[in-house]
């Protein structure tokens, strides 16, 4: 039996062949900090080896799905306190590993977006196989607002879901997409009232978990070939550009402005 009890920032519960992963930093809107990134990398690998799991639900605790990277971990110079000493090439390993490990999960992943899904949080949500959103959900890849390239998967998945031109619109502006609009443009599969989100996700997860296991796994693997092709084309380049963008003055200014609660003044440097 696979043991999920050691995690500090996520909760894993299993019932009826379904594993539910809950991002559990509600006081930080489930921002990915305090070791959550590493725990997510590891849990997807564990789930893929868990013979008791035939479907996965991914959701967030509290009023947000995931606020993305924990910006409070940035210093006034715009660099992450944890990753600042590391060379740029090292900074891309974790994000690449996270997305690859998520794609490696053979069983269906249902994303239940219970609130805001921002930045890397949006990437996590959109890399699910079926995406169900609460009517309260909002989705945005806000990397550019921090002077950063949308490098951790956004440049891969948004064009696949909504087309190149809409992807450019949202990735270049960092604008939020409401749940209703996300359903209209094909960013999510279904929008339901908040109180129906988890029952709807669980009903679908249990239906899939009790379906023809290998037919579904191999169908998913076949479709994921398309995503893997795009990842091979885009991900390493976008991650490299994201790492490079952390060295710009625009990024440092965006981080300072966030900490000082003011609008940033970009200079193109």
C-alpha positions in Angstrom: 0.0 0.0 0.0 1.3 3.4 -1.0 1.8 5.8 2.0 0.7 9.4 1.5 0.8 10.4 5.1 4.1 12.4 5.1 2.9 15.3 3.0 2.7 18.7 4.7 1.1 20.9 2.0 -1.2 18.5 0.3 -3.7 15.9 1.5 -4.3 12.6 -0.4 -7.4 10.6 0.4 -8.4 7.4 -1.3 -11.9 5.9 -1.6 -13.7 3.7 -4.2 -10.6 3.5 -6.4 -10.3 7.3 -6.5 -7.5 9.4 -5.0 -8.3 13.0 -4.2 -5.4 15.4 -3.9 -6.2 18.6 -2.1 -3.8 21.5 -2.2 -3.8 22.5 1.5 -2.4 26.0 2.1 -5.8 27.8 2.3 -4.3 30.7 4.3 -2.0 31.4 1.3 -4.7 30.6 -1.3 -2.8 27.4 -1.9 0.1 29.2 -3.3 2.9 26.9 -4.3 5.5 27.4 -1.7 6.8 25.8 1.5 7.8 22.7 -0.3 4.5 22.2 -2.2 6.2 22.1 -5.6 8.4 19.2 -4.6 5.5 17.4 -2.9 3.4 17.7 -6.1 6.3 16.4 -8.2 6.5 13.3 -5.9 2.8 12.6 -5.4 2.1 12.2 -9.2 4.9 9.7 -9.4 3.5 7.8 -6.4 0.0 7.8 -7.8 1.1 6.3 -11.1 2.5 3.3 -9.1 -0.6 2.9 -6.9 -2.5 -0.1 -8.0 -5.5 0.9 -5.8 -6.1 4.1 -7.8 -8.0 4.2 -11.1 -8.8 7.9 -11.1 -7.6 11.1 -9.5 -9.3 14.3 -8.5 -7.2 17.5 -8.0 -8.7 20.4 -6.1 -7.8 23.1 -3.5 -8.8 23.8 0.1 -10.6 26.9 1.0 -11.7 29.6 -1.5 -9.0 29.2 -4.1 -7.7 26.4 -6.3 -4.2 27.7 -6.4 -2.7 31.2 -6.5 0.4 30.0 -8.4 3.9 30.5 -7.1 4.2 32.1 -3.7 5.2 35.6 -4.6 5.8 36.4 -0.9 8.9 34.2 -1.3 10.4 36.8 -3.6 12.8 39.4 -2.2 12.8 43.1 -3.1 15.1 42.4 -5.9 12.5 40.1 -7.5 14.4 36.9 -7.0 13.1 33.9 -5.1 14.8 33.6 -1.7 14.9 29.9 -2.1 16.1 29.7 -5.7 18.2 32.9 -6.1 21.6 31.2 -5.7 20.8 28.5 -8.2 21.8 28.9 -11.9 19.0 29.5 -14.4 19.3 26.0 -15.8 18.6 24.5 -12.3 15.4 26.7 -12.0 13.7 24.8 -14.9 14.1 21.3 -13.5 11.3 21.3 -11.0 8.6 22.8 -13.3 9.6 20.4 -16.1 9.5 17.4 -13.7 6.1 18.4 -12.3 4.4 18.6 -15.7 6.1 15.4 -16.9 5.1 13.5 -13.8 1.6 14.7 -14.1 1.4 13.6 -17.7 2.9 10.2 -16.7 -0.1 9.4 -14.6 -1.9 6.7 -16.6 -5.3 7.0 -14.9 -7.7 9.9 -15.6 -7.1 13.2 -13.7 -10.2 15.3 -13.0 -9.5 18.8 -12.0 -12.1 20.4 -9.7 -11.4 24.2 -9.9 -13.0 25.5 -6.7 -11.8 29.2 -7.0 -9.0 31.2 -8.5 -6.4 29.2 -10.6 -3.5 31.6 -11.3 -0.1 31.2 -12.9 1.3 27.8 -12.2 -2.0 27.0 -10.5 -3.8 27.6 -13.9 -1.2 25.2 -15.5 -1.9 22.5 -13.0 -5.7 22.9 -13.5 -5.5 22.9 -17.3 -3.2 19.8 -17.5 -6.0 17.7 -16.0 -7.8 15.3 -18.4 -11.3 16.6 -17.6 -11.7 20.1 -16.1 -14.7 20.9 -14.0 -15.0 24.4 -12.6 -17.2 26.0 -9.9 -19.1 29.0 -11.1 -16.9 31.0 -8.7 -13.7 29.9 -10.5 -11.4 32.3 -12.3 -8.4 31.3 -14.4 -5.4 33.4 -15.5 -1.8 32.9 -16.4 -0.3 36.1 -14.9 3.4 35.5 -15.5 3.6 38.5 -17.7 2.3 40.7 -14.9 5.4 39.8 -13.0 7.6 40.4 -15.9 8.0 36.7 -16.5 7.6 34.4 -19.5 4.7 32.0 -19.3 7.2 29.2 -19.1 6.0 26.5 -16.8 3.4 25.0 -19.2 1.1 27.8 -20.1 2.6 28.3 -23.5 2.0 24.6 -24.1 -1.5 24.0 -22.9 -3.4 27.2 -23.6 -3.0 27.1 -27.4 -4.1 23.5 -27.4 -7.3 24.3 -25.6 -8.4 27.7 -27.0 -6.3 28.2 -30.1 -3.2 30.3 -30.8 -4.9 33.7 -31.0 -6.9 33.4 -27.8 -3.9 31.9 -26.1 -1.8 34.9 -27.1 -4.5 37.3 -25.9 -4.6 35.8 -22.4 -1.0 34.9 -22.0 0.2 38.4 -23.1 -2.3 40.3 -21.0 -2.5 38.0 -17.9 -6.2 38.8 -17.9 -8.6 36.6 -15.9 -11.2 34.3 -17.6 -14.4 33.8 -15.7 -15.8 30.3 -15.4 -18.6 31.1 -17.8 -16.2 32.4 -20.4 -13.8 29.5 -19.8 -16.5 27.0 -20.7 -17.6 29.0 -23.7 -14.1 29.1 -25.3 -13.3 25.5 -24.4 -10.8 26.2 -21.6 -12.8 23.9 -19.2 -15.2 21.1 -19.8 -18.1 22.0 -17.5 -19.1 24.7 -15.0 -21.4 23.8 -12.0 -22.7 25.6 -8.9 -20.1 25.7 -6.1 -21.9 23.2 -4.0 -22.1 20.7 -6.8 -18.4 20.9 -7.8 -17.0 18.0 -5.7 -20.1 15.7 -6.1 -19.9 16.2 -9.8 -16.1 15.5 -9.9 -16.5 12.4 -7.6 -19.3 11.0 -9.7 -17.3 11.3 -12.9 -14.1 10.0 -11.2 -15.9 6.9 -9.8 -17.5 6.2 -13.2 -14.1 6.3 -14.8 -12.5 4.3 -12.0 -15.0 1.5 -12.5 -14.8 1.6 -16.3 -12.6 -0.5 -18.7 -9.3 0.3 -17.1 -6.8 -0.4 -19.9 -9.0 0.9 -22.7 -9.2 4.2 -20.9 -5.5 4.4 -19.9 -4.3 3.6 -23.4 -6.8 6.1 -25.0 -5.5 8.8 -22.6 -1.9 7.8 -23.5 -2.7 8.1 -27.2 -4.2 11.5 -26.9 -1.4 12.7 -24.6 1.0 12.1 -27.5 -0.3 15.4 -28.9 0.5 17.2 -25.6 3.9 15.5 -25.4 4.7 16.6 -28.9 3.9 20.2 -28.0 5.9 19.9 -24.8 8.9 18.7 -26.8 8.5 21.6 -29.1 7.8 24.4 -26.5 8.5 23.6 -22.9 12.3 23.7 -22.6 12.4 26.9 -24.6 9.7 28.6 -22.6 11.3 27.5 -19.3 14.7 28.9 -20.5 13.1 32.2 -21.5 11.3 32.3 -18.1 14.6 31.8 -16.3 16.1 34.5 -18.5 13.2 36.9 -17.7 14.0 36.7 -14.0 17.1 38.7 -14.7 15.2 41.7 -16.1 14.6 45.0 -14.4 10.9 44.7 -15.4 10.6 41.5 -13.3 12.4 43.1 -10.3 10.1 46.1 -10.5 7.0 43.9 -10.7 8.1 42.0 -7.6 8.8 45.3 -5.7 5.4 46.7 -6.8 3.6 43.6 -5.6 5.3 43.7 -2.2 4.6 47.5 -1.9 1.0 47.1 -3.2 1.3 49.5 -6.1 1.1 49.3 -9.9 4.5 48.4 -11.5 6.2 50.8 -13.8 7.8 48.8 -16.6 10.7 50.2 -18.5 11.5 47.4 -21.0 14.8 46.6 -19.3 
